[in-house]
Amino acid sequence: MLITIPYFMKKLIPLSTILGVKNLMPNPRLGHITDNPIYIINEIINKGRIEYKMDKFGIINCSIARSNYNYKKIKCNMIYFLKKLLNNNNLNNNINIIKNIFISSTYSPSIKIKKI
């Protein structure tokens, strides 16, 4: 991810073909183009800002922990993410939008979470 100020966006446009493929192009909807980049960087590093995207199959992949987190912090982050996801949906609240939850590290098999 690349964070920038609006002035530099003109200079990044020629690099958009390279940055876009690697998913590094600044996204104004996610707040990557801002007049105060220090605030966004601190929010990402210190406060653990979670950014997620849904693919065309409806699968959401996101990072909820780092390798040095204990299980309590991972559980807390996962619950926080699920609450935010459920509160931000645009669907009717009668519809269960979450069908399955799997958790895994980068290079390991996933584990299905049985209770939501």
Secondary structure as UniProt FT lines:
FT   HELIX           6..8
FT   HELIX           9..12
FT   HELIX           13..15
FT   HELIX           16..21
FT   TURN            22..23
FT   HELIX           28..30
FT   HELIX           37..45
FT   STRAND          53..54
FT   TURN            56..57
FT   STRAND          60..61
FT   TURN            67..68
FT   HELIX           71..87
FT   TURN            93..94
FT   STRAND          101..103
FT   TURN            106..107
FT   STRAND          111..113
//
